[in-house]
Amino acid sequence: MKPTSKQWKLKDACAVLGISAKELQNLVQLRVVEPERRGKLCVFDGRRLMQARVALYLRETLGMSSEVMARFVRALPDGLRGGARTGVRFRSSAAGEVRALEVSIPVGALALEVEMGIRRVEQESNGPRGRARAGWRAEMMRALGDAGRELGAVSTEQARQAARSERKRRALPEVTLVGPETRKTA
């Protein structure tokens, strides 16, 4: 990720990461990510955005607890850049354990996702606060009508079943055996 002095409020940081405000607030409350505080306001810089993205990756792929996620996030090296590193490998073991768990995180790909999110948010304009744009209601109704025509004759029950099956599909992360462990002896 390119070093930048730009900072984002919680709402904008959520837009960059593509998550809900509740998810990011949970990461902050559980001290997985510790943004700068300005009064009651949380402000995220590029490093904190990257930490949040790595934490989300660990939760999505491994289902890690927040305490373990926080340890991994704190162990991240400073100055992560998409081009400089393609991945970071961690080794973790419980106290007194001989065998260690190795986790490889594709930091380069995650940094690229964050950079693309930043570009997307910077290009989108929220527009001035106050009055709604002229014709927004007709535009919204037109978009909803188009979506309804694309769906065709989908019943409410079919929509519910599709939503349930999608939730079940996302529920458990996929775990794959990479290969057998090899030991080298001298």
N, C-alpha and C positions, 0 to 999 in steps of 0.2 A: 504494500500500500504506500502511496506517496505521502511523505510527511506533509501535514497541513495544519494550519493554526485555526482552521474553521471549527466551530463547535455547534452542536445541534441540541435543541430541547428534546424532551422525551417524545413528543408527538412526531417530530421530524426524524429522530433516530429510529422510531418504529417503522416509519415509511421506508427508510434506507434499508432496514433489515427485513422488511416484509412480514412483520409480526404484529400482534395486537399490543396495545399499551399494557394490558394486564400481564402478558408474558414478560415484557421487559421490566415492569415494576416488580414482578416476582424475583427476577434475577438480581435486582438492586436490593430488595428487602432481605433476601437470603445471603447477601454479601458475596455473590458470585462475581458481580461486576460492581465496582465502586466508582461511580462518576463524580465529577467535581460538583460541589453543592454551592448554590448561590441563594442563600435563604432557604426556602422550601423547594426551590427549583433544581432539578437534576440536569446537568449539562454534560453531554458526551462529546469527546474528541475522537479522532480517528482510531487511536489505540483502544479506547473503551468500546467503540463499535466493533473492532476486530475481536476483542475479548468476548463480547456478547455473542458474536457469530460463532466463535469456536465453542463456547458453552452450549449454544443451541445445537451445533453439530454433534457434540458429545452426548447430549440428551437424546437427540433423534436417533443416532446410530447405536449407542450402547445403553441407553436408558439409565445414565448415571445419576446418582443422588446429587443434590445441590452441594453438599459438603465436599464430595470428591471432585465435582466439577470446579469448585472454587480453587481447590489445590492445583488442578491442572492449569487453570487460567492464570493463576499467580506465577506459575513456573514458566509461562511463555516468555521468550526472549524479547527484549525491546527492539523497536525498529523493524517490525515484520513488513516485508514488501512482497508483492505478488511475483515479481521477476527474480528477486534475490533468493528466495527459498521456495522449493516446491513442496516440501513437507517437513514436519517436525516429529521426531520420535521420542516418546516418553517411556520410561521404565518405572514401574511402581510395584512395591511389594509390602505386605504387612510386616509389622515388626517381628523379627525372628524367623521369617519365611526365607527359604533358600530360593524358591522359584519366583520369578517376577513376571508381572503382566506388562507386555509391551503394547503401546498404542501409538499408531502413526496417524497424524492429522495432516490432511492436504491443505496446508496453510496458504499456498499460492492460489489454489482454486477458490478458497474462502475469501481471500483478500480481493480477488477479482470480482466476486459477487458483491462485496461491500462497495468497491469502487463503482461498479455499475449501478448499485442502488443510490449512491451519492449523486452520480450524474443524472439519474432519473428524477430524483427529488429536486435537484437544482434546476432542471428544465421545466418541471411542472410548476405552474404558478397557481397559488391558492386564490389569487385575486384579492381585491380589497375587501375588508370586512364591511358589512352593512347590507345594502340592497342586493337581492339576487339578480343574476344576469337576465336580461330580457329574453323571453322565450324558453327558459330552462324547463318549464313544466311540459310544454309541447314536445321538446326534444327528448325528455325522459319518457313520456308516454309513447313516443315513436319507437324508442329503443326497446322498451318493454314489449310493445306489439311485435316488433321484428323478432325478438327472442321467443315469444310465444308461437309465432308462425314456424320458426325453425324447429321447435320442439314437437310440433304437430299434435297428435292426439295422445298425449302422455297423461295418464290418470294420476291422481294424487297418490294413490297407493304405489304405483310404479316409481314415482319420484321418491317416496319414502324408502322403498326397498333399495333403490340405487344409492341413496344417501347412507343407509345402514351398511351396505356392502362396501362402500368406499371407506367408511369409518373403520370397519373391521380390517380392511386391507392395510390401512395406515397404522393400526394399533401396535403391532409388534415389529421391532427391527429385524432385518434379515442378518443372520449370523452364518458365515461361511468358513469352512476349514480351508486354510490356504495351502497347507502341505504338512507333511510329517516333520517333527522336530529332528534336527540332525545335530549330533554332538561330534565335535572334533577333539581328538586326543593328540597330545604331542608325543 
